[in-house]
């Protein structure tokens, strides 16, 4: 007899597995667990297909260990290099507001505090420094709700207009994310880029970050591209340009742009994996000390039982030797093809067995250099 555990991270378990810091419990104790939104169902008829030899993803079994890390900037040792520290809190605020202005995105006081660049500060200190900057009037202005660089009040209307466009774009993004979440081996789907901040025009791309089970990234990417084609037929541009396996969650690009992308990421499915991603990249809090994990803003992980069963069976079948052969063939073929088209020495493209990162236009570097120029810092990249 085996257990099937419907966890948001979609994991199959057997008796004795560590889920809540203890053992899988008998049915008499399931009532309390249901109140947390997790359903456990005792099954015997699917033992043959799911229970025997089933794997457990680390994102579900180690959730308790990572939960305490979500809001802590000191939970893990610093790992970022070249972190810029403003000379004063006032300068950090100017840097933060200027960074938003590159995207035509004025910030609220809450956002200035949340995305405040190093060295950071308390909320009271930040509010006092903002008030001081507004009194001086030569660097920062406000319309009462948003803060923006002096002379750029037009950014407010731009942000409000784009927020209206984002409502429809988010609805489309959630539908496509749901389809991707149903695919075998998908462990997380998150909105990234401008849409994560509700800062898009009509027709802009929908950027997604996706995490898969290790050893099946490239096969899963092929399935994801079917959803991309479906979106294209319906007039939407879906860009899953950052796909990782769950054993490669520690990101290699560590700079101001990457820290913002991670802090602004909006997980749609795969709450536990998203929490692992956040906690394993403590370097982000070196750049943005007050940044908080956004995974509790509405992640929905549960699938109807029939889809859960189909997904589990598909994974079981694709773990057979033919599935491994397909993964190896697709991996070798695509890495060679994508690497040929990547810019030489590019820091924003990376293709391995566990990473498919296709930011071929170097957008992050361009943003970083523009921000540095506006705040009077030397260029970071050629």
Secondary structure, DSSP 8 states (H G I E B T S, - for coil): -EEEEE-TT-----TT--SSSS----GGGHHHHHTTT-EEEEESTTIIIIITT----HHHHTHHHHHTTTT-SSSS----SS----SSHHHHHHHHHHHHHHTT--B-HHHHHHT--TT---HHHHHHHHHHHHHH-SSEEESSS-EEETT-THHHHHHHHHHHHHHHHHHHHHHHHHHHHTSTTEEEEEE-GGGGGT---TT--EEEEEEE-TT-HHHHHHHHHHHHHHHHHTT--EEEEEEEETT--S-S--SHHHHHHHHH-EEEE-HHHHHHHHHT-TTHHHH-TT----TTTT------HHHHHHHHHHHHHHTSHHHHHHHHHHHHHHHHHHHHHS-TT-SSEEESSSEEEE-TT-HHHHHHHHHHHHHT---S--
